[in-house]
Amino acid sequence: MTRYRVTIDGRVYDVDIDDPRARPVTARLSGTAYSVDVEPTRSAAGAEAPPGEAEPRPFDEPAMPRPLPAETSTEADSDAPRTMTAPIPGAVTKVVAAVGLPVERGGELLTIEAMKMFNVIRSPWQGTVTTVHVKDGDRVVQGQPLVTLTRR
């Protein structure tokens, strides 16, 4: 987790970002998690960077970050196992999840490489890993089971 200082509508906030490359980005402000869409923009002046220098890539922050959706009461109360499935096809490059490992909501489970992009797959639930369905090097298709969790 990395701390960033952002200015929104003239107000300065210190926010913790889980993974700045994830889309959407999960930002924490005063203990509340927000899902934030971040897109690179051209510099305000629109000037080209001199040769050999990288152009600055400022980010627009939304005026009001939207909170992550809360789990519904039936999901929160259910002890039934829940399976995280692959959101995209690709190759598994790193598996962090292990059987018996407690996982917080937003915790890293594994990484999938798709089109030369590394996508960190995070848990949408809090729980304990009961089954890891993939290993490093496996190719997965969209919708394929990755990790099964039970509520702690």
N, C-alpha and C positions, 0 to 999 in steps of 0.2 A: 504494500500500500504506500502511495506517495502523496505528500501534502502539496497542494497548489494554492496560490493566492489568486482569486478571481475577482473581477469587479463587474457587478451587475447593476445597471441603472445607477451608477455612481457610488454604490455601496460595496465595500471590500469584505470578502469572505475568505476564510481558510477552509478548504475542503480536502478530504482524503479521497483519492481516486484509486480504486482497486486495480484496474488495468486500463491505462489510457488508450490502448489499441483496440479494446473490445468495442463492439457496437451493439446496443447503446452502451455508453460508459456508465458505470455505477459510481456515483459520488456520494460521500457521506458528509453531512453538515449537522453539527450538534447532535450526533447520534441518529439522525434520520437519513435513510438511504433514498437517493433520487436516481431515476433513470434519465440520463442526459444525452441528447443527440448532439454530436460534435462533428462539424465538417470544416475542412480547411478552406480558407478563402484567400484571394489575392490580396496583396498589401493595399492599404487604403489609398495610397497615391497611385497605385497601378503601375509603378515604375518597375522596369526590368532590373534584375540584379546584375552587377558588373560580372564579366566573364570570370569564372573561377570561384565566385562567391555564391553560396547557396542563398536563394531567395527566402526571406523570412516567411513563415507559414502561420500567421495568427489564426486563432480560433474564435468563432463567435459563440458566446454562451447564451442560452435562452434566458429571457428575463425572469421567468418563473420555472425552475426545474420541476418536473412532475414526479411525485413520489412513486416508488415501485408499488405495483399492485399488492395488496395484502392478501394473504391466503384466506380463502373462504372458511367459514367455521367448520364445514364438513371436511375440508381438506386438513385443517389444523387439528381436528379431533380424531381423524382416522389413523389407525395404527397399521393400515394396509400398506404393503410395500409399494413404492412408486419407482418407476423406471424412467430414467433420463434417456432420450433417444437422440440420434445424430440429427442435428438441424440441417446439415449439408453433407454431401458425399466428399470423401477425401481419404487421406492416409493418417492413421494415428501415429503421432511422433513422440508423445510423452504421456504416460499414465501416472497421475499423482494418487488417484483413488486406490485404496487397498481395503480388503475385507476387514471389517471391525473398526475402520477409521471413522471417527466422528467428523461430520461435515456441517459447517454453518451455511445458511442461505447465502449464496454468492461465492462460496468457496470453490477453488479450482479443482476440477475433476481430472481433466485431460486436455491435450491439445491435438487438433486436427489440422493437417496441412491440406489446403485446397487452392489450386491455381497459384502456387508459390506464396500463399498467405498463411500465416500461422494463426489459428483461431482457438482461443482459450475457451473451453467449455466449462461453464460454472453451474453449480447446483442451484436450481430454483427453489429447493427446500432445505430445511434443516433436518438432519437425521444421521443414521449410521449406515455405512456402506455394507450391504449384505452380499452383493454379487458384482464382480467386475466382468463384463461380457467381452471385453477387447483387451489386446496387449499391444505393445509397441510394434509398429510395422504393419498392423492389420489395415486392410482397406475396408472402409465402411460406406454404406449407401444411406441416403436420407431416410430417417425413420427407424434405422437399425438400433436395437437396444445397446446402450453403452454401460450404464451403471444403475444398479437397483439399490434404493435406500429404504430404510424403515425409520419411522419416527422415534426419536429418543424419548 
